[in-house]
Amino acid sequence: MVINVKLTNLLAYSSLVVRRVSHLGKHHGDFPYQLLLSKPTPLFHHKKQIQTVVPSTSTKNVTVPVENTPTADSLVRLDLEGLYEDIREGLSETQPELKLIAQYYFNGEGKAIRPVITMCMARAINFHLDQNTPYVLQKQKKIAQIAEMIHTASLVHDDVIDVADSRRSRPSVNIVWGQRKSIIAGDFILAMASKMLARLQNKQVIILLSQVLADLVQGEFMQLGARENKDERFAHYSEKTFKKTASLIAYSCQAVSVLSGADSTLQAVAFQYGRQIGMAFQLVDDLLDFIATSAQLGKPVAADLRLGLATAPVLFAAQKFSELNPLILRRFQEPGDAETAFRLVLRSDGLQRTKDLAHQYCNDAVTQIAQLTPSPYQQALVTLAHQLLHRMK
């Protein structure tokens, strides 16, 4: 049975082309964006491979997953059983109203994408290292739980900053309880997540997930401003996207690899997979803001423009239509700005270039995970990249 699974995965990966990507980037936290990964793999003959801040914009297809391959969600469903109940329990020892607010978004209706990726990475790394200790797996489950708490706390704070009136088809916390109490509740969720993190008693893991908290704050602050120099805008956007979205996935993936006993090279594989998938995830969201319906998004179309945000499609479009530059600088705040920007984006190649870039991030994520021993969990992480791109169709 195991031999058949490994053979199936080997055939699935045989069409993946490993590319050498040019140097670009800077250090971030303990791991640089530019990471040299030279670990041999039975699937490919690797030359030295360098991952970059922004990958090339080749449009080669992400490896198509093997038919009937189990999804990441189905493979780790038992690992995440009771996820939200455990989180609510961890937030229960406080004043009744604070408890109610803090637990509001943990009603089991979230997609739990970050915990799913985290646990699937944990299982894939464990398989690669032949790590079967239940104690290690329990700690890895705690990382998934902490990741979901950090993410949800950021949503609470985002809803206050954006003055959002709904979240997941329900009134937002700030609408129900007001801004001040919502901010405090978000802080409380982060405090309890930090307490759970400290209980893991692993210094490196604590440092990694503490970096996520720092990144979230810095990313949110970066989002409040725009670069006057148009040549710096995409770099600003990419760094902000990493800090606000990809950092949590990247460092959570690295943290579970640390708990498995992975060396620095294997940790880098886990980190880079999470980083590339996180960047692709945000690019797809940015694209859908222009091409999906309100029902599909669960929020108004072009919501980012109305929030004053210049995302990838807009920044690409501005390279063709210079009249977008003053609109970006004033954050689309004058009457008609958002509508004008929306029309110009649709007339430009901004949507296609955003799609191509998301595609390449997914390619690079698959290249990373291909370095692990073939397993159902490894293949599921490839399938996840394929599913992410499918959302753009």
N, C-alpha and C positions, 0 to 999 in steps of 0.2 A: 504493500500500500504506500509506504513512504517512498520507495523507489519510483513508483509510478508518478507520485506527486512531483518529485524532484525532476524526473524526465520531462513531464509536461511543462513545468516552469522553465526548464532549460530551453525547450523548443520555443516557448513564448518569447524569451528574451533574445533568441538568436538573430532576430532582425533589427535589434537596436544598434544604432551606430553611435560609437563613443567618439566624441569630438574633443578637440583641444580648443579651449576657450582662452581668448587673449586676456592679459592682466588688466584689471581695472578695480579700483576699490581702496578701502582703508580699513583699519582695525576697528572692531566693535567688541567691547567687553573683553573676555579672555580669549575669544577666538576671532581672528581676522576674517573679513569678508573674503580675502584671497587665501584659500586654503589648498595646500599641496596634498593631494591624495594619491599615494603611490602603492596602496595595498593591492597585491595580486588577487585575481578572482578567477574561478574556473570558467566563467562565462565569456570573458573577453581577454584579449591580449592588450593590456593598457600601456600607453606611453604615459609620461608624466602629465597629469591633468590638473588644470587650475580652474577653480570656480570663481566667478566674478560677481560684482555687485549687480550688474545688468548683463544678462546673457546675450549672445548673438541673436539676431532675429530671423534665423533660419526657420522654415516652416515644415521641417520634417515631422512626420506623424509620431506622436507618442505611441509606444508599443501597444497594440490592441490586446486587451486581456484575453486569456483563454476562456472559451465559452463555458458557461456554467460555473465559473470560479466563484467561490463564496465571497461576499462583500466584506469589507473591513467591519462594518456594523454587525453583521451576523456572526463573525468570528469572535468578537470580543463582547458579545451581548451578555454572557454570563459574568464576565469580569466587571461589567458596569451595572449589573443588576443592583438596584437599590442605591444608585449614585445620588439621586436627588433626595431620597429619604435620609441618607447619611449626612448630606450637606445641611438639610433642614434641621436635623438633630444637632449638628455642630453649631448652628446659629440660634439655638433655642434658649440658652441660658443667659437671658438678658430681660430688660423691661418688655412687657407684653406688646406695646406698640412698635418698638424697635424690632422686636422679633418678627412681627407681622410684615413690616416693610422689607426687612432683610430677606425674608423667605419668599417674597412676592413673585420674583422671577424664577424661582426654583420649583415650579409647579409640574415639571416633567414634560412641558410642551416644547422645550428647546431641542435643537437638533443634536446637541452634544458632540459636535464635529471634533472639537479639540480633544476631549477625552477619548474618542474613538481612534483618532490618529495616534495619540500618545500610547494607548494600550496596544494598538496593532504594532507600533514600532517596538514597544517593550517585548512583545511576544516574538517578533522577528529577530531582535537582537539576542533574546534568550535562546532561540533555536540555533542561531549562528554560533553561540558560545557554549551550547549544550548546558545551559543554566536552567535547572529545574527546581530550585529551592523555593518552596511556598512563601518563606519569609521575605525573599526578594520580591516576589510577585505582589505581595500585600503592600509593600512600600511603593512599588510602581503604581498600584491602584490609587494610592494616596496622591501621587503626582497628578494623575488624571483628575482627581477630585479638586485638588488645589488649583489646577489650570482652569477648570470650569468656574470656580469661585472668583478667580482673578478676572476672567473674561466678563462674568456677569456684573461684578463691581464696576468694571469700566463702562458697561452699558448703562448702569444707573447714573454714573457721572456724566456720560455722553448725553443722556436724555435731559439732564438738567442744563447742560451747556447749550444744547441745540433747541431747548424749549420744546421738546417733542411731546406730542399729545397722545401717542399710542406706541405700543410695543407688542408684537405678536398678537395683533387684533384685540388687545386689551388696553384700557387707559394706562398711560405710563405712571411710574411711581410719583413723579413730580406733579402730575395732574391730580392724583388721589391725595397725596400727603404734603405737597408743597416742596419748594426747592431746598430749604434748610434741612428738614428732616430726611429728605432723600440723600443729600450729600453725606449726612452723618451715617445713614444706613450703608451707603457705599463704602465709607471708611471702616465701618464695623465688619463688613464682609472681608475686606482686605486684612484687617487685624486678625480675624479668626483664621484666615488662610495662612497668614504668617505664623500664627501659633502652631498650626498643623505642620507647617514646613519645619519649624524648629524641632518638633518632636521626632522628625526623621533622623536627627543627629548625624547628618552627613554634611560636612563643611562645604564641599564643592557644590552639592546640590543646592544648599542654601544660598551660596554666592550666585549660582546661575539664575535661580528664580527671583532673587532680589534684583538682578539686572533687568528682568522683565518689568518689575514695578517701576524702576527708574526710566526704562524705555517708554512705558506707557505715559508717564508724566511729560517727558520730553517730547514725545510724538504729538501729544495733545497740544502742547505749547507751540510746536512748529506749525500745527494746523491753523493756529490763530493768525498767522502771518503769511505773506507771499513775498517771493523774491522779486525785487525790482529789476534785476538783471535777468532778462529772459533766458540767457544761456545757462543760468544756474537753477532754473525752475525744475527741470526734470530730476536733477540730482537731489534737490530739496524734497521733491515729491517721493522719490524712491526711498530716501532715508526715513522720511516721515512714515511711509507705508511699512517699512521694516519695523520701526519702533511701535507703531500702533497695532499692527496686525500680525506680522510674521514672527516677531520676537518671541511671543508666547508659545507659538507652535514649535519654533526652532529650539528654544531652550528647554521646553518640556520633553521633546524627543531626546535631546542630549542628556537631560537629567535621568531619564529611565535607563539610558545606556550606561551612565555612571554607576547606577545601582546594580547593573548586571555585571560590573567589573570590566567594562570595555576599556581598551587602551585609547590613547589620544586620537589615533587614526580612525578607529571605529566610532568614537564620539563625534568626530568631524563628519562622518558619513550621516549619522543620525541628525546632527545639527543642520547640515546642508539640505537634507531632504525636507526637514520641517521648514527651513527658511524658504526654499524654492516653492514649495506648495503654498506657504503663507502668502508669498508675493503674488503667485498666480491667482490665489483665491480673491485677493483684493482687486486685482486687475479685472477679473471676471465680474465682480460686483460693480466696478466702475463702468464696465461695458453694458451690463444689464440695466443700469440706471438710464441708459439711452434707448435700449431696444426692447426691453420687457414691458409688460403692462403693469399697472398698479396692483392688480390682483396677484400676478406672479411674484412681484417684489414684496408685497405686504407693506408698501409705503408708496407715496406719490412718485410718479415718474419725474426724473430730473431733480430729485430731492437735493442732491449734492450741489447743484447750481444754486438752488434757492438758499442753501446754507453758506454760499459764498466760496465753495470749494472748486478749485481747478484740478480735476483729476486727469488721468492719462489721456483719454480721448480729447479733452479740451487742449491739453498741452501739445499734443501731436497736431491738432487742427490749427493751433496758433502759428505753427511753422509754415502753414499755407496761407492763412488769413491773418495778417498782421493787425487787423482791426480788433482782434480778440485781446490783444495785449493790454490796452487801457481798461477793458472790462475785467480782466483778471486782477489787475492792480487794485481796482476799487471793489473787488469781490462781488461783482454782479449786483450791486446794491441800488443802481438807478433803475427807474421804471423801464421795462422792456429789455434789460440786460440779459436776463436768464433766457428769455425767448430767442433773442438774437444769437446768443452763444449756442443754444440748442440747434438752431437751423444751420449755423456754420459748421458745427461738428458733423451733422448729417451730410453736408455737402463735401466734406473733406475725406481724407483717407484715415482719419483719426481712429475710427472704430476698427478698421482692418488692422492697423498697426498695433492697437491695443490687444486685439485677438492674437496676432502673431507673437507678441511679447509674452502673453500668458501661455501660449503654446510652448514657447521655448523654455520658460521656467519649468513647466511640467516635464519637458524632455530632460532637463537637467536633474530634476528630482528623481526621475526614473533611472537615469545614469547612476545616481548616487546609490539608490536602493539595490541596484543590480550587483553591487559589490558584496552583498550578504549571501549566505548560503540559501539556495532556493527553498522556499517553504510556502504554505498557504498564506501566511501573514505577509511575507514579502510580495507575493503576487497580488494580494489584496491592496497593498499600498500602490502598486502599479495601476490596478483597477480604479482606485480612488482618483489618481491623476487623470485617467481617461474620463471618468464621470464628471470631473470638474470641467474639463473642456467641453463635454457634451452639453453643459448648461448654456453654452454660448450659441448653440445651433437654433 
